[in-house]
Amino acid sequence: MVTTRFARSWRATLLALLAAACANAAGAPLDARVRAAIESFLLAQAAGAPGQVTVRVLDPAGALPACTALQPFLPQGVAAWGRLSVGVRCADERPWTRFLGAQVAVQGRYLAAARAIGAGHALDGADVLERDGDLTKLPRTVLTDPALAAGMVAANPIAPGAPLRSDLLRAPVVIRQGQAVRVVTEGAGFTLATDGRAVTQAAAGGAVQVRTAAGRLLTGTARPDGSVGL
């Protein structure tokens, strides 16, 4: 009988401890003014994001001390994007600093592969589709503007439905090694041009080396029309 009563008492104590632990894990409710200040701060930090921004601030593990001069901030190197830790600094006579968990979601449209795309394939409208989703759960290099994908070349195979990322694409080559090119120099009120031959290949905007008919080796910038600007 004593053993039974002891077991029941032990179980009751254990359940009470578990309930207390769960209550602590749930966190102390955050003051509405503090929550509003943090949410406003994070929304301002996320201004300009390519989509609809929503912010959720998690309750702290313990109640925050009272403060009349609250200053939310982000730790160095932390952006208002996805799951993050946001700081709260009190500038009262007794200053303190706490860190809280938060979630910044950005609901927007992004580009995905409409079909399997092979390496070296130049993208056109049939290769691209738009989808909606939380951009913070996708790679930061995902494309959101169809104009940025037009004419780009797949650097690697891309599976159907995969997000289109800038690091998976490259600009098309406009100048190839050995190609005859026009080298153009422009200044205030004048334009000089000469003929040459490309020593290297380049995409538009990339650096390219050209040897002129006189034997000079020049380095310029490849233009979309296949000429070289100095």
C-alpha positions in Angstrom: 0.0 0.0 0.0 2.8 2.4 0.9 4.6 1.5 -2.3 1.4 2.3 -4.3 0.9 5.6 -2.6 4.6 6.5 -3.2 4.3 5.6 -6.9 1.2 7.8 -7.3 2.8 10.7 -5.5 5.9 10.3 -7.7 3.8 10.3 -10.9 1.9 13.4 -9.8 5.2 15.2 -9.1 6.6 14.2 -12.4 3.5 15.4 -14.2 3.6 18.7 -12.4 7.3 19.2 -13.4 6.5 18.3 -17.0 3.6 20.8 -17.0 5.9 23.5 -15.6 8.5 22.7 -18.3 6.0 23.0 -21.1 4.8 26.3 -19.7 8.3 27.7 -19.6 9.0 26.4 -23.1 5.9 28.1 -24.4 7.5 31.4 -23.3 6.1 34.5 -21.5 3.5 36.5 -23.4 5.2 39.5 -25.1 3.9 43.0 -24.2 1.7 44.2 -27.1 3.7 47.5 -27.4 7.0 45.7 -27.5 5.7 43.3 -30.1 4.3 46.2 -32.2 7.7 48.0 -32.0 9.6 44.9 -33.1 7.2 44.1 -35.9 7.3 47.7 -37.2 11.1 47.6 -37.1 11.3 44.4 -39.1 8.8 45.5 -41.6 10.9 48.7 -42.2 14.0 46.5 -42.5 12.3 44.3 -45.1 11.0 47.3 -47.2 11.7 46.7 -50.9 11.4 42.9 -50.7 9.9 41.4 -53.9 6.6 40.4 -52.3 4.1 40.7 -49.4 6.0 40.8 -46.1 4.6 39.4 -42.9 6.3 39.3 -39.5 5.9 37.0 -36.6 7.7 37.6 -33.3 8.1 34.6 -30.9 7.4 35.0 -27.2 10.6 35.2 -25.1 11.5 32.4 -22.6 10.9 34.9 -19.8 9.2 38.2 -19.3 11.2 41.2 -20.5 11.9 43.9 -17.8 9.9 47.1 -18.0 11.4 49.7 -20.3 10.4 53.2 -21.6 13.1 53.5 -24.2 13.0 50.3 -26.3 15.3 50.0 -29.4 14.9 47.0 -31.6 18.0 46.1 -33.7 19.5 43.4 -35.9 22.8 41.7 -35.1 25.6 42.5 -37.5 25.3 40.5 -40.7 21.6 39.5 -40.0 19.0 40.5 -42.6 15.2 40.7 -42.1 14.7 37.5 -44.1 13.3 34.1 -42.9 14.0 32.8 -39.4 16.2 35.2 -37.5 17.2 36.6 -34.1 16.2 40.2 -33.4 17.7 42.2 -30.6 15.9 44.5 -28.2 17.9 47.1 -26.3 16.6 49.2 -23.4 18.2 52.6 -23.0 16.7 53.3 -19.6 18.8 54.1 -16.5 19.3 50.3 -16.0 20.0 49.2 -19.6 19.5 45.7 -20.8 19.6 43.7 -24.0 17.6 40.6 -25.0 17.3 38.6 -28.2 14.0 37.1 -29.5 13.2 34.7 -32.3 11.3 36.0 -35.3 10.1 35.0 -38.7 10.0 37.3 -41.7 8.1 35.7 -44.6 7.9 37.2 -48.1 5.1 35.9 -50.3 5.8 36.6 -53.9 6.2 35.2 -57.4 9.4 33.5 -58.6 10.5 31.7 -61.8 10.8 28.0 -62.2 11.7 25.6 -65.1 8.6 24.7 -67.1 10.4 21.6 -68.5 13.7 19.9 -68.3 16.4 22.2 -69.5 19.8 20.9 -70.8 23.1 22.5 -70.1 23.9 25.1 -72.8 20.3 25.7 -73.7 19.3 29.3 -74.2 16.1 30.0 -72.3 12.9 31.2 -74.0 9.3 31.8 -72.9 8.4 28.1 -73.1 11.1 27.2 -70.6 9.9 29.5 -67.8 6.8 29.5 -65.6 5.9 31.7 -62.6 5.0 30.3 -59.2 3.9 31.8 -55.9 5.6 31.0 -52.6 7.5 32.2 -49.6 10.7 33.5 -51.1 12.6 33.2 -47.8 12.4 29.5 -48.1 14.1 29.5 -51.5 17.7 30.2 -52.4 18.5 33.9 -52.3 19.6 33.7 -56.0 16.1 32.7 -57.2 14.9 34.9 -60.1 11.7 36.9 -59.7 11.7 38.9 -63.0 11.1 37.1 -66.3 13.3 39.7 -68.1 16.3 38.5 -66.2 15.9 34.9 -67.6 15.3 35.8 -71.2 18.1 34.7 -73.4 20.2 33.4 -70.5 22.0 30.0 -71.0 21.7 27.1 -68.6 25.2 26.4 -67.1 24.0 23.0 -65.8 21.0 20.8 -66.4 17.8 22.1 -64.6 15.0 19.7 -63.6 11.3 20.5 -64.3 9.8 22.7 -61.6 13.2 23.6 -60.1 13.5 27.3 -59.2 15.5 29.3 -61.7 18.6 30.7 -60.0 21.1 33.3 -61.3 23.9 31.0 -60.3 22.6 28.2 -62.6 22.5 30.6 -65.6 25.1 32.5 -67.6 24.9 35.2 -70.2 25.2 34.0 -73.8 28.6 34.3 -75.5 28.6 37.3 -78.0 32.3 37.2 -78.9 34.2 34.0 -79.6 37.9 33.4 -79.8 39.3 34.2 -83.2 36.3 36.2 -84.2 36.8 39.5 -86.1 35.5 42.4 -84.0 35.2 46.1 -84.1 37.0 47.9 -81.3 35.3 51.2 -80.4 36.6 54.1 -78.2 34.1 56.8 -77.3 34.7 60.1 -75.6 33.3 63.6 -75.3 32.3 64.4 -78.9 34.3 61.8 -80.7 34.3 58.1 -81.6 37.3 56.1 -82.8 37.1 52.6 -84.2 39.5 50.0 -85.4 39.4 46.3 -86.4 40.8 43.5 -84.5 40.5 39.8 -83.7 39.3 38.3 -80.4 42.0 36.5 -78.4 39.4 35.3 -75.8 35.7 34.8 -75.8 33.2 36.7 -73.6 29.5 37.2 -72.8 28.0 40.7 -73.0 29.5 42.9 -70.3 32.5 40.6 -69.8 36.1 41.4 -70.4 37.7 40.3 -73.7 41.2 40.6 -75.2 41.6 41.8 -78.7 44.7 41.9 -81.0 44.6 44.8 -83.5 45.9 44.7 -87.0 48.9 46.6 -85.7 49.7 43.8 -83.2 48.6 45.7 -80.1 46.9 43.6 -77.4 43.9 45.5 -75.9 41.4 44.6 -73.2 37.9 45.9 -73.5 34.2 45.1 -72.7 32.1 42.8 -74.9 29.0 44.6 -76.1 25.7 42.8 -76.9 26.2 43.6 -80.7 29.5 41.8 -80.7 31.7 44.9 -80.7 34.3 45.7 -78.0 34.2 49.0 -76.0 37.4 50.5 -74.5 
